[in-house]
Amino acid sequence: MEMSISEKIRVLCARLNISSAELARRLGQSPQNFNAKLRRESFSVSELQEIAEAAGVRYESNFVLDGTEKI
């Protein structure tokens, strides 16, 4: 079973050794607002790209056909 986007963001924070509150501050958001978005799973692709940039990582979003071809 694949992780939800919120779970992936939490793992990202853990791997980078930062709190979700720190990530929120890097995004210019309040920790309360960011945690509410995590609970609702309400992130747009552009917001996920902003999260990646704030974390210093790359975000990829793909459709994968036949297990190999990415669109």
Secondary structure as GFF3:
##gff-version 3
##sequence-region A 1 71
A	DSSP	alpha_helix	5	16	.	.	.	ID=ss1
A	DSSP	alpha_helix	20	26	.	.	.	ID=ss2
A	DSSP	alpha_helix	31	40	.	.	.	ID=ss3
A	DSSP	alpha_helix	45	55	.	.	.	ID=ss4
A	DSSP	beta_strand	64	65	.	.	.	ID=ss5
A	DSSP	beta_strand	69	70	.	.	.	ID=ss6
###
